[in-house]
Amino acid sequence: MIIPCVLFFLLSYAAVYLAYSETMKQAVIRENIIKKAISDGEQNAFVPKFYFRSLIKAGDRFDTYHSTHMGLFYGIKKTTPIMIPFDYSVISGECKFRIEGDLFGARSSCLYTYMEKLKKERVFIIEFDKPFVYSEDSNSWISIQGRKKDGDYFKLPDIRTQSFLIDGKYYVYSKYIQSDDVDIVSYRIAELDSQSGLTGRYYTTR
């Protein structure tokens, strides 16, 4: 009985440590957003909610209640929480995959990626300078492909989400189940017309 309990504890502890480490980075981003709103003379700061990576137990999360009086603590009228469906802490780190391209009137600058190991889920996030508007009946998607070392490009799930505003930049994302550890050395993106299947010019990471 001791060995299974110890293994469960180690796995749970590792998941909690990673999740809390990333939420600490998210806290810095949140505070920077509030400080920027104050310096710009705004009275409402749009603050992303905390996003937790996979945990063994939901009870391992800390309390994420967003007080309506949070803004008063910083000296503004209010802070409005917004839902972000991915771990946005990665945008505070170094951009490993830089990409310069124009898609649907917006300019991209970086592609971020991370792995949700417990879910075996790979997440892609692309940064833009302008919002990318998507609706359910839209035919305009973003095609993304990856390339293994010494291999050809292969298709990854298309990005077809609205963009999310975080600290002055706009981000779109996609997720897919990655059954094995694939070492992708570069990516490329392009405009995609889902109705015709035609893609525009490809932009490659560097």
N, C-alpha and C positions, 0 to 999 in steps of 0.2 A: 504493500500500500504506500510505503514511503516514497519509492522511486516514481510512481505515476504522479504523486502529489508534488514532488520536487520539480518534475518536468513541466507540469502544468503551471507551477509558480514561475519558473524561469521564462516560459513562453509568454505568460500574462505580463510579467514585469517588463520584458523586452518591448512588448506592444505598448504598454503604458508609457515607458520611457521615451519611445520614439514619438508617440502622439503628443505628449506634453512638451517635448523639445520643439516640435513644429508649431504648436499653439503659442509658445513663447515668441516665436518669430512673427506669428500672426498678430500678437499683441502689440509688437513694435510697429507693424504696418498700420494697425488701427489707430494707434496714438499719433502717428505721423499724419494720418488723414485729418484727425481732429485739429492738430496744430496748424496744418495748412489752411483749414477752413477758418480758423481764428485769424490767421495772418491775412487772409483774403477778405476779412470783414463779414463773413457769412455767419448766420445764426443757426444753421442746421447742417450737421455733418452726417453724411451717409456712410455708416460704418459696417463692414462685412461681419456677419456672425462668425463665431469660431467654427472651424471645420475639423473634425477628428478623423484621423486615419483609423483603420480597423483596430478594434479592441476585442478582447476575449469576452468581456462582459460590459454591457451598456452602463452599468453602475460605476465603472471605472472612470467615467467622465466627471470633470468638475462641473459645478453649477454654472450654467450659461445664461441665466436670467438677465435680460437687458432692462435695466431700470429706466423709466421715463425721465428720471432726474440726473442721469449720467452727464448730460450736457452742462447742467448747472455746476457740476464739480469742476469742469474745465473753463467755465465762464461764458458758455453760449446757451442758447435757449433749449436746444434739443439735439439728440443724436438719433438718427433713424437707422435701425438695423436692416441689412439686406442679406438675402440668402445667396451664398456662393457654393455651387455643387462640386467643388474640388478643393484640394489643399493649396491655397494661394500663398503659403509661406515660401514656396519655391521661387517666387518672383523676386524675393529679397536676396537670392543667391546669385552667383556668377552665371551668366548666360553661356551655356556650353555649346548650344546650336544657334548661332546667329544667322538670321535670314532676312534679306532685304527684297521685298516684293510688293507689288500693288495688286490687291484683290478687292474687287467690288467697291472701288473708290477709297479704300483704306490701305495704309502702308504698314506692313509687318516689320518687326525688328528682331524678334527672338522666338524660338520654339523651346519650351520647357517640357520636361518629361520626368515622371517618377513612377515607382512601382508600389501598389498596395499589395504587399506580400501575402497577407492572410487571405485576401480575395483572389490572388493571382491576377490582378487587374493592372494593366498598363494605362497610364493617363497621359494625354498630350494636351498642352496648353500653348496657344499662339497669341502673342502680344501684338496689338494694333494701336494706331494713333487715333482712330476714329471708330465709332460703333459699327458693328456688323449686324444688320437687321435681318432676322430670319422669321418666317411664319410657316405654319404647317403645310400650306399649299404652295410654298416657294419651290422653284426649280433650281435656285442658285445655292449650291453647296460648295464646300472646300474639300478638294481631293488632297489626301496626304499619303505619301509612300515612304517606305523605309528601305535602307540598303544594308545588308550584312557585309562584313569584311570579305573582299574578293567575290562579291555576288552582285546580282542584278537587283534593281528596285522591285519591291513587291508592295501590293496594295494593303493599306490599313483602313480602318473604318473612316468613312467620310465625316467631316465636321458639319453639322447642321443644327447649331444652337445659336441663340441670340448671344450677343456679347455682354460681358459683365464689367462694369466700371469699378476699378480698384486703384485708388491713389493716382488718378489722372490718366490711366491707361485702360484700354479695353481688351478683354480676353475672351477667346472662344476655346472650347475643349472637346475632346472625345475620349472614350474609354473602350478598352476591349480586353477580353480574357486572354491572357498569355500563358499557355500551357507549359512552356519551358523558358529557360533563361536565354533570350535571344539578344546577342550583342549587335545593336544597330549603330553603325558608324556615321550615317548621314541620313537626312530626310529631304524631301522636296514637296512643295505644295503648289496648287494651281486652282484657278476657278473651274468649277464643274457645273455643266448644265445637266441635271439629272434626267431630264426628259429626253434629250438627244444623246446623252452619254459623252458629249464632246467636252474636252478640257482645253483651257487656255494655256498660256505660257507657264512652264514649270520654273519655280524658284528653288534653288538648292541651298541647304545650310552650309556654313563654312566655319 
